[in-house]
Amino acid sequence: MKRKRYLIFILILFISIGFAVLTSNLGINGTASFTDASFNVYLYDIYEGDYNVEESTINIEQTSTTTATVAATFEQPGDYIDVCLTIINSGTMDAQLNTLTVSGLSDELKNYFDYSIKYLFSDNKNVTRGDVLRAGQGKKMTFHIEYKYDVESLSSASNLNLTLTMNYINPKKAVSDTTWEYEYLGREQIFYVNKSGNYQIEAWGSGGRPYRYTDANGKGAYTKGTINLNKNEKYYIIIGNHAGTFNGIGKKANEGTIGGGATDIRLLPYNNNSFDSLKSRIMVAGAGGGVEYHSDISRGGSGGGLKGYNATYSDGGILYDIPNSGGTQTTGGIAIYSQAYNTYGNAGQFGKGGNANSFGGGGGAGYFGGSGGVNRPLTSYNESAGGGGSSYISGHIGCVALDGSSTSSNIVYPTKHNVICNDGTTDIDCSIHNSGKYFTNTVMIDGEGHEWKYHNGDTEVTVSNDVVGMPMYIGNGTMTGNNNPGFVRITYLGNN
């Protein structure tokens, strides 16, 4: 009878400041203290990812923000587990990975067990020495451990202890790089401006959650612009996803799926129940709507440019538009009525997708969110997916900023040149955020791959007929819309 192998992984972060005397050893049952509060790297979250061991044998315990243990029983060759962990740098200084070691396997046992440490996103690249974790940034990683060959004859294999040690330092050369990338973490991240100049900011909104392995969910939008930033300013990076409730996701109903979360740059800390926090957004990439129960009948609306896409449904093979379910520059998506359940879906709101009712999909978040769907029988049994959220860029013609006096109960739009700003405006002053911060060289591409821009001579900002697509944030090339979690890339362009 084969003896089970019990493998314990002990994850330890060992963090030091490159130009200071103090080092902090973070270990099992250990504590961490820092004399310099501007340098703080810690373990934010740990959970099991992919695995093929018995789930009942997996035990994960995060004992503090710096340590965790993972135990799993490997019964036979081919068993493996991916441990997902998130490393956060909440300080104001960049942190660079100085050493990365895994210890605990004898030379003999190394022939029987494989391990690797990769980034969960970023094209599944290996975690390597020299990688930079930006101030305010976080990274998701996977620690993969696999039992390769039979070790029945190795009694010492019954109880293995592996230690993952990561040593971060803060050398000056880490701040000389010109690109910062932020992925979804389920929490705010902070961009600290370490030198004044022009910065290019790109944002991708999330797609709504797929259903039944189809692509019927709405796709996320893309926004880009150049902005002048001053040293020591900080900006809050909020990345959307189609999971949980983060950043305005519209909830599903019954067997529908949730909408996507918008991705935005704001001047105040994240709090989606705070109107002031939402009002501080200077760039928003809208998210796609969720899918309803019959995803072959109704499709989620994609995140929009100035306006989010409406959800659609098919009846007798004919595709119909569900009116007003995408968010605009001044209103949330308008929900439709259900004849079957005598109820409506929930309308989108400023910064939030509407919740669904009776088998509908949730609305995508955005500048204004798309509406939530609702069961909607017509001549046949139809349900409704969620609408897409709109995008916003301060400085992009056609966008409409809120007046600084606006409150949650009284949204006010500014008056420019004796005209109240509203949807369809061609006055660029209407788009400028009340803080005065704005972008130039703006680009706005919706989740269907169409660009929204103003052409001289047009009466309003128009959407391109052609599909131009948006850049992929991992690798090269373009994609029509973003079906993945959101993303932000910030690039330093210089002082000119």
Beta strands, then each sheet from edge to edge (+ up, - down):
strand 1: 5-16
strand 2: 23-25
strand 3: 41-51
strand 4: 59-61
strand 5: 67-74
strand 6: 80-89
strand 7: 95-103
strand 8: 113-119
strand 9: 132-133
strand 10: 138-147
strand 11: 159-169
strand 12: 179-183
strand 13: 189-192
strand 14: 197-204
strand 15: 222-229
strand 16: 234-238
strand 17: 263-266
strand 18: 281-285
strand 19: 298-299
strand 20: 312-315
strand 21: 318-321
strand 22: 337-338
strand 23: 343-344
strand 24: 392-393
strand 25: 415-416
strand 26: 419-420
strand 27: 440-445
strand 28: 452-453
strand 29: 462-463
strand 30: 470-471
strand 31: 478-479
strand 32: 487-494
sheet 1: 2+ 1- 5+ 4-
sheet 2: 2+ 1- 11- 7+ 9-
sheet 3: 3+ 6- 10+ 8-
sheet 4: 12+ 32- 14+ 15- 27+
sheet 5: 13+ 16- 17+ 18- 24+
sheet 6: 19+ 20- 21+
sheet 7: 22+ 23-
sheet 8: 25+ 26-
sheet 9: 28+ 29-
sheet 10: 30+ 31-
end
